[in-house]
Amino acid sequence: MQKPQAKAKCPECGSENITYDPSKGESVCKKCGLVIDESMIDFTQEWRAFDEDQRSRRVRTGAPLTPTKHDQGITTEMGKGRGELFKVAPKKRAQYYRLTKWHKRLIKSKDRNLSFAFSELQRLVSFLRLSQSIHEKVAKLYEKAVDEGLVRGRSTESIISALLYTICREEGAPRTLDEISKASGINRRDIGKTYRYVARKLSMRILPAKSQDYVPRFGSLLGLSEKVQVRAVHLLDDASHYDVTSGKGPIGVAAAALYIAAVLEGEKKTQREVADAIGVTEVTIRNRYKEIIEKLGIKEEVEEKVREDEEEEKK
């Protein structure tokens, strides 16, 4: 099969109509017939595969490099566990055992640190259901923190938790300190303290999380429809124009907006249900709720809906 080469010109006639013949390993000008290159190396695979099973068995390359592994995913190790020892001849087992032990000892301390940290990171990412991009960014940032000596004297778990909190906010998928604290087992105060330290040392400027970023996840926790979530985002957008959300906790504001949207769209949710699901107090929701409906001029409409719902429940 012949294919033209991009941005290649014939030195004889200046034509760009040049083809590559893989069977001969030649690059030829179709206009004047000049052989431009010969004895070219063929970089394509020499085998064929007719289905995915054949492809997986014949391919000789491994998985792509990934920053989520301490060795980029190209590690070498002697054996895959203690069971491999019994596959060795009895006379060689002592030598094999010594080699595997020294192989582990010769690994750098940085690799040991990264190996433990990335296993903890994998667990947190899985528990919090975060994306692969967040996983990779946290891994890269942690390795940078190790290189700059920020991990020394601090627990690996607290550094990983702080970086995860930072990147989640940066990527527009924020997680609360309580959620990360619950997943990691680290006190939220320690996570906040480590977060401020790492952000200062790595010159990271993270803007405050927006209330709108919390709406999809909180809406899913409450089992609210997409229509309610969209309405909540519109309410928050309108509220931001009146400076209702400035200076307020984004979680409480998002919870109040979801409650108001649920009332307006006819999906019954009490303030207690919203508070318990999201992890804020009823007082917080009530205060933010009053501020939003008053500023947006929908107080009468919302309160009338609430009264109708209460009357239906009494019936």
C-alpha positions as CSV (number, residue, x, y, z in Angstrom):
1,M,0.0,0.0,0.0
2,Q,1.4,3.4,-1.0
3,K,0.9,6.6,1.0
4,P,2.2,10.1,0.3
5,Q,4.7,11.6,2.7
6,A,3.7,15.0,4.2
7,K,6.0,18.0,3.6
8,A,8.4,16.1,1.4
9,K,9.6,17.5,-2.0
10,C,11.5,15.9,-4.8
11,P,15.0,17.5,-5.1
12,E,15.0,17.0,-8.9
13,C,11.6,18.4,-10.0
14,G,10.2,19.9,-6.7
15,S,7.1,17.8,-6.8
16,E,5.4,16.9,-3.6
17,N,3.8,13.8,-5.1
18,I,6.1,11.3,-3.4
19,T,5.1,7.8,-2.4
20,Y,6.6,5.2,-0.1
21,D,6.9,1.6,-1.2
22,P,7.2,-0.6,2.0
23,S,8.0,-3.8,0.0
24,K,11.1,-2.2,-1.5
25,G,11.8,0.3,1.3
26,E,12.0,3.1,-1.2
27,S,10.6,6.6,-1.4
28,V,9.9,7.6,-5.0
29,C,8.8,10.7,-6.9
30,K,5.7,9.9,-9.0
31,K,6.3,12.8,-11.4
32,C,9.9,12.2,-12.5
33,G,10.6,8.7,-11.0
34,L,13.6,9.7,-8.9
35,V,14.3,7.3,-6.0
36,I,14.8,9.8,-3.2
37,D,15.4,7.2,-0.3
38,E,16.3,3.5,-0.5
39,S,16.9,0.7,2.0
40,M,14.6,2.5,4.4
41,I,13.8,0.8,7.7
42,D,10.3,-0.5,8.1
43,F,9.0,0.4,11.6
44,T,5.7,-1.3,11.3
45,Q,4.9,-4.6,13.0
46,E,5.9,-7.8,11.1
47,W,2.9,-9.8,12.4
48,R,-0.8,-9.7,11.6
49,A,-3.8,-10.1,14.0
50,F,-7.3,-10.8,12.9
51,D,-9.1,-10.3,16.3
52,E,-8.4,-8.7,19.7
53,D,-7.4,-12.1,21.2
54,Q,-4.6,-12.6,18.6
55,R,-3.5,-9.0,19.0
56,S,-3.2,-9.3,22.8
57,R,-1.2,-12.6,22.5
58,R,1.2,-11.4,19.8
59,V,1.9,-7.8,20.9
60,R,5.3,-7.4,22.6
61,T,4.9,-4.0,24.2
62,G,3.6,-3.4,27.7
63,A,1.2,-0.9,29.2
64,P,2.0,2.8,28.6
65,L,4.0,4.8,31.1
66,T,2.0,6.2,33.9
67,P,2.9,8.7,36.7
68,T,0.6,6.8,39.1
69,K,3.3,4.1,39.6
70,H,6.5,4.8,41.4
71,D,8.6,3.4,38.5
72,Q,6.3,4.7,35.7
73,G,4.9,1.2,35.3
74,I,8.2,-0.4,34.0
75,T,9.5,-2.1,37.1
76,T,11.4,-5.3,37.1
77,E,11.2,-7.8,39.9
78,M,12.6,-11.3,40.5
79,G,9.6,-13.6,40.7
80,K,6.0,-12.8,41.5
81,G,5.8,-14.0,45.1
82,R,7.2,-16.8,47.3
83,G,5.5,-19.4,45.1
84,E,8.1,-18.7,42.4
85,L,10.8,-20.0,44.8
86,F,9.6,-23.6,44.3
87,K,10.0,-23.4,40.6
88,V,13.7,-23.1,41.0
89,A,16.0,-26.1,41.3
90,P,16.5,-27.1,45.0
91,K,20.2,-26.4,44.8
92,K,19.6,-22.8,43.5
93,R,16.8,-21.9,45.9
94,A,19.1,-20.3,48.6
95,Q,20.9,-18.2,45.9
96,Y,17.5,-17.2,44.4
97,Y,16.2,-16.2,47.8
98,R,19.3,-14.0,48.5
99,L,19.0,-12.3,45.1
100,T,15.4,-11.4,45.6
101,K,16.1,-10.0,49.0
102,W,19.0,-7.9,47.8
103,H,16.9,-6.8,44.8
104,K,14.4,-5.3,47.3
105,R,17.1,-3.8,49.5
106,L,18.7,-2.0,46.5
107,I,15.6,0.0,45.7
108,K,16.0,3.7,46.5
109,S,14.2,5.1,49.5
110,K,12.4,7.5,47.2
111,D,10.9,4.6,45.3
112,R,9.8,2.9,48.6
113,N,8.2,6.1,49.6
114,L,6.4,6.6,46.3
115,S,5.3,3.0,46.2
116,F,3.6,3.3,49.6
117,A,2.1,6.8,48.8
118,F,0.7,5.8,45.4
119,S,-1.0,2.7,46.9
120,E,-2.7,5.0,49.4
121,L,-3.6,7.4,46.6
122,Q,-5.1,4.6,44.5
123,R,-7.3,3.6,47.5
124,L,-8.5,7.2,48.0
125,V,-9.2,7.8,44.3
126,S,-11.2,4.6,44.2
127,F,-13.1,5.4,47.4
128,L,-14.0,8.9,46.3
129,R,-14.7,7.9,42.7
130,L,-12.3,10.4,41.2
131,S,-11.1,10.6,37.5
132,Q,-7.9,9.3,36.1
133,S,-6.7,12.9,35.3
134,I,-7.0,13.8,39.0
135,H,-5.1,10.6,40.0
136,E,-2.2,11.4,37.7
137,K,-2.0,15.1,38.7
138,V,-1.8,14.2,42.4
139,A,0.9,11.6,41.7
140,K,3.0,14.1,39.8
141,L,2.6,16.7,42.5
142,Y,3.4,14.3,45.3
143,E,6.7,13.3,43.5
144,K,7.5,17.0,43.2
145,A,6.9,17.4,46.9
146,V,9.2,14.4,47.7
147,D,12.0,15.9,45.5
148,E,11.7,19.2,47.3
149,G,11.8,17.6,50.8
150,L,8.3,18.6,51.8
151,V,7.4,15.1,53.0
152,R,10.1,14.7,55.5
153,G,8.7,14.9,59.1
154,R,5.1,14.6,57.9
155,S,2.9,11.6,57.4
156,T,2.5,10.4,53.8
157,E,-1.3,10.1,54.3
158,S,-1.7,13.7,55.3
159,I,0.4,15.0,52.3
160,I,-1.6,12.8,49.8
161,S,-4.9,13.9,51.4
162,A,-4.0,17.6,51.2
163,L,-2.8,17.3,47.5
164,L,-6.0,15.4,46.6
165,Y,-8.1,18.1,48.2
166,T,-6.1,20.7,46.2
167,I,-6.3,19.0,42.8
168,C,-10.0,18.2,43.2
169,R,-10.8,21.9,43.7
170,E,-8.5,22.9,40.8
171,E,-10.2,20.4,38.5
172,G,-13.7,21.5,39.3
173,A,-14.7,18.3,41.2
174,P,-14.3,19.5,44.8
175,R,-14.5,17.2,47.7
176,T,-15.1,18.4,51.2
177,L,-12.6,18.1,54.0
178,D,-15.0,15.8,55.8
179,E,-15.2,13.5,52.9
180,I,-11.4,13.3,52.4
181,S,-11.0,12.9,56.2
182,K,-13.4,10.0,56.3
183,A,-11.7,8.3,53.4
184,S,-8.1,8.8,54.6
185,G,-8.6,8.5,58.4
186,I,-6.7,11.8,58.9
187,N,-8.2,14.6,61.0
188,R,-9.6,17.4,58.9
189,R,-7.6,19.9,60.9
190,D,-4.4,18.1,60.0
191,I,-5.4,18.0,56.3
192,G,-6.2,21.7,56.3
193,K,-2.9,22.5,58.0
194,T,-0.9,20.3,55.6
195,Y,-2.8,21.8,52.6
196,R,-1.8,25.4,53.6
197,Y,1.8,24.3,54.1
198,V,2.1,22.5,50.7
199,A,0.3,25.2,48.8
200,R,2.7,27.8,50.2
201,K,5.8,25.7,49.5
202,L,4.8,24.7,46.0
203,S,3.5,28.2,45.2
204,M,0.1,26.9,44.4
205,R,-2.8,29.5,44.2
206,I,-6.1,27.7,44.5
207,L,-9.2,29.8,44.0
208,P,-12.2,29.1,46.3
209,A,-14.5,26.4,45.1
210,K,-17.8,27.5,43.5
211,S,-21.1,26.4,44.8
212,Q,-22.1,25.3,41.3
213,D,-19.3,22.7,41.3
214,Y,-21.0,20.8,44.2
215,V,-24.5,20.7,42.7
216,P,-24.1,17.6,40.5
217,R,-22.7,15.4,43.2
218,F,-25.0,16.6,46.0
219,G,-27.9,16.2,43.6
220,S,-27.0,12.6,43.0
221,L,-26.6,12.0,46.7
222,L,-30.2,13.3,47.2
223,G,-31.6,11.4,44.3
224,L,-32.7,14.6,42.6
225,S,-33.4,14.8,38.9
226,E,-31.3,16.6,36.3
227,K,-34.0,19.2,35.9
228,V,-33.7,20.1,39.6
229,Q,-29.9,20.3,39.4
230,V,-30.0,22.6,36.4
231,R,-32.6,24.8,38.2
232,A,-30.2,24.9,41.2
233,V,-27.3,26.0,39.1
234,H,-29.4,28.8,37.5
235,L,-30.4,30.0,41.0
236,L,-26.8,30.1,42.1
237,D,-25.8,32.0,38.9
238,D,-28.5,34.6,39.6
239,A,-27.6,34.7,43.3
240,S,-24.0,35.5,42.5
241,H,-25.0,38.6,40.7
242,Y,-26.6,39.9,43.9
243,D,-23.5,39.0,46.0
244,V,-25.6,36.5,48.0
245,T,-23.0,33.8,47.8
246,S,-19.9,35.9,48.5
247,G,-18.3,35.2,51.9
248,K,-20.6,32.2,52.5
249,G,-19.5,28.6,52.6
250,P,-20.1,27.1,49.1
251,I,-21.4,23.8,50.5
252,G,-24.2,25.4,52.5
253,V,-25.1,27.6,49.6
254,A,-25.3,24.7,47.2
255,A,-27.4,22.7,49.7
256,A,-29.9,25.6,50.0
257,A,-30.1,26.1,46.2
258,L,-30.8,22.4,45.8
259,Y,-33.5,22.5,48.4
260,I,-35.2,25.6,46.7
261,A,-34.9,24.0,43.3
262,A,-36.5,20.7,44.6
263,V,-39.4,22.7,46.1
264,L,-40.0,24.6,42.9
265,E,-39.8,21.5,40.7
266,G,-42.2,19.5,42.9
267,E,-39.6,17.0,44.2
268,K,-40.2,16.8,47.9
269,K,-37.1,17.0,50.1
270,T,-37.1,18.3,53.7
271,Q,-34.3,20.5,55.0
272,R,-33.4,17.7,57.4
273,E,-33.0,15.2,54.5
274,V,-30.8,17.7,52.6
275,A,-28.7,18.5,55.7
276,D,-28.1,14.8,56.6
277,A,-27.1,13.8,53.0
278,I,-24.7,16.7,52.4
279,G,-23.3,17.0,55.9
280,V,-24.3,20.5,56.9
281,T,-26.7,21.8,59.6
282,E,-30.3,22.6,59.1
283,V,-29.6,26.1,60.5
284,T,-27.1,26.7,57.7
285,I,-29.5,25.6,55.0
286,R,-32.3,27.7,56.5
287,N,-30.2,30.9,56.7
288,R,-28.9,30.5,53.1
289,Y,-32.3,29.6,51.9
290,K,-33.9,32.8,53.3
291,E,-31.1,35.0,51.9
292,I,-31.4,33.5,48.4
293,I,-35.2,33.6,48.0
294,E,-35.4,37.2,49.4
295,K,-32.7,38.5,47.1
296,L,-34.1,36.8,44.0
297,G,-37.7,37.9,44.7
298,I,-39.1,34.4,44.8
299,K,-40.0,34.3,48.5
300,E,-43.8,34.1,48.0
301,E,-43.6,31.5,45.3
302,V,-41.3,29.2,47.3
303,E,-43.2,29.6,50.6
304,E,-46.5,28.8,48.8
305,K,-45.0,25.6,47.4
306,V,-43.8,24.6,50.8
307,R,-47.2,25.2,52.4
308,E,-48.8,23.1,49.6
309,D,-46.4,20.3,50.3
310,E,-47.1,20.4,54.0
311,E,-50.9,20.4,53.5
312,E,-50.6,17.3,51.2
313,E,-48.5,15.5,53.8
314,K,-51.2,16.2,56.5
315,K,-53.9,14.8,54.2
